Amino acid sequence: MWGGVVLAGLVLALAWDLPRPDAMPEATRRPAVTLVAADGTLLATQGDLYGERVRLRDLPPHLPAALLAVEDRRFRSHFGIDPVGLARAALANWRAGEVVQGGSTVTQQLAKNLFLTPARSFRRKAQEALLALWLERRFSKDELLEIYLNRVYLGAGAFGVDAASRLYFGIPARRLALWQSALLAGLPKAPSRYNPRASPDLAVSRAAEVLEAMVAAGVLSQAAMEAELGRIRLPPQTRTGAGYFADWALEDLAEAFPGNGDLTLRATLDPRLQAVAEARLEALLAGPGARAGVTQGAVIALEAASGAVRAMVGGRDYRASPFNRATDARRQPGSAFKPLIYLAALEHGFSPEDLVADGPLSLGGWSPGNGAWRPRGEITLEEALAHSVNTAAVRVLLRAGGPGAAVALAGRLGLAGRFPNDASLALGTGEVTLLDLAAAYAAFANGGLRVAPYGLAAANGAALPRRAVARVVAPEQAAALRRMLEAVVARGTGRAAALPGRVVAGKTGTTQDYRDAWFIGWVGGLVIGVWLGNDDARPMAEVAGGSLPARLFREVAEQAAGPGR
């Protein structure tokens, strides 16, 4: 009698703060955000992903069979708690001297997932057992299994087998192959560790363990297991470089899309062009870049007419360094800033054929050098820009309104930065980002219209409003500058960027001691910007904008294809 009293008191003590099991909670989750590329391929996800609610009868039989073989073989015969399983786990843990095996049933796991926290304590385990008993009385075995398969967490933000199947394999759960079912069935043990996105090798190894467990449980033959092991082929993961673009495109998500609804966002990114930019940058850094002391780089490609970003590589390896050198790194642009100086001159009434002196110059003790350029006395503005003659650029700046006029022009083009208020501005001693500089060049390419770079084109199937463009440069002056920048590639410092049979325009840029090297230009309607350097501003081995950056521009531009390019 006293034993019964003690037991009743213990049950009451454990049950007094239990959640109401008759009011099973709805799945609570963070809104899901899915970012897809222009062609619909998955780029990134945020929040919690839920797929369609699936019925047990609609799933392939091998999926629940795989789950029960590895998680709870006595599921059909126990009453929510499995004494045999508990005893087996206790013995294994005692022999190992540590916890190596759990004794929780699928029903207990479901009780924990639905009602309790993951906290490890005797009280939580006891409450889990009480709730498991209630669930067994309230639902049939098939209903319990169905609820579990729809609610279990399977890693990478995916809840339920349908969400996980779509995320990892791109198919609904009803179309899962046997090896895919085995992989999903192995995830509840450690979803953050075993899922294919976190560790493909561990995911495959765990799937093999599940197939072996199915053989041991008598639901799969040895021959079928061996055949299925040979069929395991995980789809290639999304290239990590797109992470730079995803971070940038989703940066102001809460402000742009207030509310708690799920979002599927279609991006402007072109996966093929993105892959080309990533591969070419890595090949260059691993080969000639390594020999020249170059460790980092960034590439941007955007449509000149609209500002839609088609490719963005913010560094060599997103996993190693998610810092985006295309959007967040402010570096001196060197001579890549000179087109603004010459455009200011065009706006002050100069023409590309006007002459400017190219000889030595001294301003208050400061004398800009001209490198290997041999003075000719006077040259046209077009030749001065094509060959990036420093002394000529300084003279043009001073005759075209000084630093103030050039900085005002940069502001009209949307080029934000820290600019000096002296003549060194003509040599690009301000600080800008690659994305901002490429967007400024878009106005040179499109006839004088300012564009704002953007990365999202549609939300939940509805097109987003296009960013407004504004005329900031007169068409005739934009055309004159375009001709001058074509001369840079045709016969000046940017000859390495030339493409046979195509009209290419652009400008090189090299900073002091070869700390930064740039090439910004366009072919057709696509602006491509390249920056090479080192994060610590360590000098490179004479890498100028007309060498490796121009070469990388050409390699990316060669692969660019599509209407208007």
Secondary structure as UniProt FT lines:
FT   HELIX           2..15
FT   TURN            16..17
FT   TURN            21..22
FT   STRAND          33..36
FT   TURN            38..39
FT   STRAND          42..46
FT   STRAND          49..50
FT   HELIX           56..58
FT   HELIX           62..71
FT   TURN            73..77
FT   HELIX           83..96
FT   HELIX           106..115
FT   HELIX           122..138
FT   HELIX           141..151
FT   TURN            156..157
FT   STRAND          158..159
FT   HELIX           161..169
FT   HELIX           173..175
FT   HELIX           178..185
FT   HELIX           187..189
FT   HELIX           191..194
FT   TURN            196..198
FT   HELIX           200..216
FT   TURN            217..218
FT   HELIX           222..229
FT   TURN            230..231
FT   TURN            240..241
FT   HELIX           242..249
FT   TURN            250..252
FT   HELIX           253..256
FT   STRAND          263..267
FT   HELIX           271..284
FT   HELIX           285..289
FT   HELIX           290..291
FT   TURN            292..293
FT   STRAND          296..303
FT   TURN            304..306
FT   STRAND          308..313
FT   TURN            318..320
FT   TURN            325..328
FT   HELIX           334..337
FT   HELIX           338..347
FT   TURN            348..349
FT   TURN            352..353
FT   STRAND          355..357
FT   TURN            364..365
FT   TURN            371..372
FT   STRAND          378..380
FT   HELIX           381..386
FT   TURN            387..388
FT   HELIX           390..399
FT   TURN            400..401
FT   HELIX           402..412
FT   TURN            413..414
FT   HELIX           423..427
FT   STRAND          431..432
FT   HELIX           434..445
FT   TURN            446..447
FT   STRAND          449..450
FT   STRAND          456..459
FT   TURN            460..461
FT   STRAND          462..463
FT   STRAND          470..471
FT   HELIX           475..491
FT   TURN            493..494
FT   HELIX           495..497
FT   TURN            500..501
FT   STRAND          504..510
FT   HELIX           512..514
FT   STRAND          516..523
FT   TURN            524..525
FT   STRAND          526..533
FT   TURN            535..536
FT   TURN            545..547
FT   HELIX           548..559
FT   TURN            563..564
//
